[in-house]
Amino acid sequence: MLYFYTGGAGGGKSYALIQKIKELSENNTKMCVIVPEQYSYESEKILYKSLGISKFNSIDKFSFKTLSQDIIKKYGDSRIKKEYANDNKKTIMVNLAMNEVYAGMPENAGFYQKQYKKNGFAEIVSDFITEIKQTGMTSEMLELTKEQFTGRLHEKMQDIFAIYREYERLMNEYGLKDSLNDITESAHTAVANKYFKGKTVFIDEFDDFTGDQYQMLKVILSDADDVYISLNTENVNAPEYTLFDTANKTFRNIANICQKYKICVYDSGKRFSEKDDLFFLNRNIFRNNACKYSSDSENIKIFESRDLYSETEYVCAEIKHIIYENPSLKYNEIAVISNDIKSYAPIIENACRRYEIPCFISLEKDVSHTVIMVYISSLLDIISSDSYNTENILRYLKTGLSETDLIEISKLENFCYKWNIKGKKWIAPFVADDGCPESDDFIECEKIRKKVIEPLERLKNSISDDTPADVICLNIYRFITETKADQKIKEIADIYNSRNETYLASEQLKIWEFLTNILDDLNSVLYGRIIPVKQFISLFKQLLNQAKYSIPPKTLDGVIFAPVATARLSSPKIVFILGANEGIFPILPTSDSLFSNDERERLSAIGFNKNKSAVNFISTARLTAYKALSFASQKLYISYSLTSLNGESIYRSQIIENIIKMFPAEKNILLHESEIKEDFYAVTPKSAYYHLMQNRKNSSSEINAIQKVLEEIPEYSSKIDYVYNINPQGISYQLSDKNILSGLADFNNFYLSQTKLETYNNCHFRYFCKYCLNLKERQKIEMNVMNWGILRHNCFCALLSEKNPIFTDMPEEQIRKIISDECTKYKNQTFRNNFTEDSRALFIFNKIIEQIFIVALHFQSELRNTDFEPSALEG
């Protein structure tokens, strides 16, 4: 028998399922519980608490992925020895498949032929291959569906299916298996072996199912004794395009498979039993003709901020107030969710440190910015470039993983800037001309150049378009070990461990493992295969870019910050929704790189990912937003900002407008940032000091009170005293202390000026660098205005020198020779021949000589008509 447990979010469906499981466990009924993979931990935790260890262990608990693995493990053909392909190997296979398909194709014969080499295209195709797998269709079925399409969609699908067929062929050729096939294959295996016979199956937390999951559902419905499915809908017979449209479509799909069923409605608002306003919001949001709440709302607040920073400040301060006011409340009973959590993440990390809030940001981290990945990506850029790019070399060196220390890198960078080192100049020795006053710099930088370039040259020379991919991998790994980059990584990890920052140490080692795994996967899949170096580097970088990792929570009791769609929340009491702005909450569909919206609608009609079409995406986004608004059991806070991180104006979501209309009582639920007093944020010394500095020009009673409290804390009293005693306007520079004056008398050549005093007053460190250390701004050796002036000055000094004949009687040939000799001398001394002799530099230099010659002739002509005689020239 099939039972549907239906009801809105927080209505008690999951609770009713657990009670049913508890009841059946008393009779030793064989049971199987299936939930989405991201909810498995929270689901198992609730079951464990409800059933106890003995009954908990007697129940099978799965996601569809782990269920398929269990079926294959028990009944799969042990003679088939295939290795599961990881994400790296799948990406490599997709790239190889595209190259095979398009390499032998005439020009412009394929729809995506011009796009397949572009960055990111392989990832898009890989995502669509996942969609194909999830439809559960066989290759024969896919070929039949292709014939249903016409026009551009037919051309697109022809290309995609050709890539897919080649991908499947390569997977078989290399003895690899795609885990995405498991659900479809295990469904057939489950039928043959009566896997679900005599079992009761519970399915919870799903709003929709993919094609291959529906195939497994058919097996479950046909073989299991009883099946219980919870669906997030208040009315399975509601018309289309209503709030629960996604769940209602799922209901109709399952009802078509098993036409005998029973519906049990759970819509009592169990989660909000003591909070009428939260229950009212749950029952009215996203509904047509929503009612108005008759009294003041005590548990819903909306906050308007000027930007994301002040929005996060308010949320953290409010969390701290809640904790202080409710000593029994734990941090892990508070959740902060957003559809744009990635933009908030760095702001959240800093704010939580200020407010001393333990937190866990549930977000996959990109590794591309890490030291190890910057090192390898810079190295790959150097390898793939025909000539040396100075920026790539310096980026590679500054990672700290080369054998060059920071002082050497700084000297080399200054030298490169000054002498415009780039391209072929890196492979020529840095040699100074005879008599060059900077010859020591050339000698030292030449040693550094050899230390850097010689290993790079050996690596570049060991790799060519004829080198097998596995040899390229080996040479890159040898370079890493020979230059001791691997040892440097271990040293960095050891430093973190010595500081008790074990999570950062393990992070470094994990990223190093990512890199070695990529090299291993490239080596094993592409063994013996010859592909162009640039194509290999492009593939390597693609694998680097898709590498991501998650950081586990540092504490069990911490506030969770998570994306709305993937938040794994276990009945939080307090929920904050960040970024309730238009287009973000609910989130709007983004453009599809492969198909238009109309094409997506046609694809979804035959079983492809329905959420990719705009209509279904919007329906799912609204349902996700509704569930987010229903998470809290005690208090709900919704916030939005008026400007983005880029400073652009953004608008609050229509949801905010609707909620304000629902709660029109005297006590307004909307709170503006301007209504918050400064002392609201003074919940920790750090946050109090932060806001004191932000508002130090404000003389309000709240700011004065904060200052008075902080002045009693030694750590902050000296800081406050320093800041408040700086007086840029009207500062007196008079020295009245006789001891200081007598001390100054001992200085030789002690000069003071208004500029120096102003510099010191504005920034002590700038004064120290400029006037004490005498640090100078880097000068680039180029034909700039200053050098042009010096060159002209030198030429006229030579022309008017007493060593030469009278200038007015000097022939043109002699004038030209003196100017040419003087310019060449200056060029050799200042610019050095081997660094400036390129066509552009020589053209500019010769033009300058010609301009000085013309000016000299005009000057000579003018002097002939006067009695003026130049004398007493500068030396």
Buried (B, 14 or more C-beta within 10 A) or exposed (E): EBBBBBBBBBBBBBBBBBEBBBEBBEEEBBBBBBBBEBBBEBBBEBBBEBBEEEBBEEBBBBBBBBBBBBBBEEBBEEEEEEEEBEEBBBBBBBBBBBBBBBEEEEEEEBBBBEBBBEEEBBBBBBBBBBBBBBBBBEEEEBEEBBEEBEEEBEBBBBBBBBBBBBBBEBBEEBEBBBBBBBBBBBBEBBBEBEBBEEBBBBBBBBBBBBBBBBBBBBBBBEBBBBBBBBBBBBBBEBEEEBBBBBBBBBBEEBBEBBEEBEBBBBBBBBBBEEBBBBBBBBBBBBEEEBEEBEEEBEBBBBBBBEBBBBBBBBBBBBBBEBBEEEEEBEBBBBBBBBBBBEBBBEBBEEBBBBBEBBBBBBBEBBBBEBBBBBBBBBBBBBBBBEEBBBEBBBBBBBBBBBBBEEEBBEBBBBBBBBBBBBBEBBEEEBEBBEEBEBEEBBEBBBEBBEBBBEBBBEBBEBBEEEBBBBBBBBBBBEBBEEBBBBEBBBEBBEEBBEEEEEEBBBBBBBBBEBBEBBBEBBBBBBEEEBBEBBBBBBBBBBBBBBBEBEBEBEEEEBBBBBBBBBBBBBBBBBBBBBBBBBEBBBBEBEEBEBBEBEBBBBBBEBBBBBBBBBBBBBBBBBBBBBBBBBBBBBBBBBBBBBBBBEEEEBEBBEBBEBBBEBBEEEEBBBBEBEEBEBBBBBBBBBBBBBBBEBBEEEEEEBBEBBBEBBBEEEEBEEBBEEEEEEEEEEEEEEEEEEEEEEEEEEEEEEEEEEEEEBBBBEEEEEBEBBBEEEEEEEEEBBBEEEBEEEBBEBBBBBBBEEEEEEBBEBEEEBBBEBBBEBBEEBBBEBBBEBBBEEEEBEEEBEEBBEEBBEBBEEBBEEBEEEEEEBEEEEE
